[in-house]
Amino acid sequence: MKVEFADEARADVARIDAWWRANRSAAPDLFTNELERASLALEDNPALGVPYQPKPGVRRMLLRRTRYHLYFVEEPRRVLVVAVWGANRGRDPSL
C-alpha cells in the first residue's frame, strides 16, 4: 500500500527536518531516516501503530529515536499521514 503525506503533514516534515538538521549536528539525517523506515513499514502493514482515541479511524505511530508521532489513516488504496507531531509537546495536534 502506498504511503502519502497530506499537505499539512508535508509541512510538518519540512519544519521538523529543518530544525533537526540545524540542532542535531551529530545525527542530521536521523529524523528523515526514521521517517523513511516508518513509511516502508506502513506500506507493508497499515495497521501498525495504535488507535488514536480522540479521532476514530486515525492511528498513531511513534518514531522512537526522534520522539515524533505519525498520525495516519488507512484508506482503500493508500495510507495517508495527516500530521507529524512531537511526542513531548504536552498536547495533541488538532486534526
Secondary structure, 3 states (H helix, E strand, C coil): CEEEECHHHHHHHHHHHHHHHHHCCCCCCHHHHHHHHHHHHHHHCCCCCEECCCCCCEEEEEECCCCEEEEEEECCCEEEEEEEEECCCCCCCCC
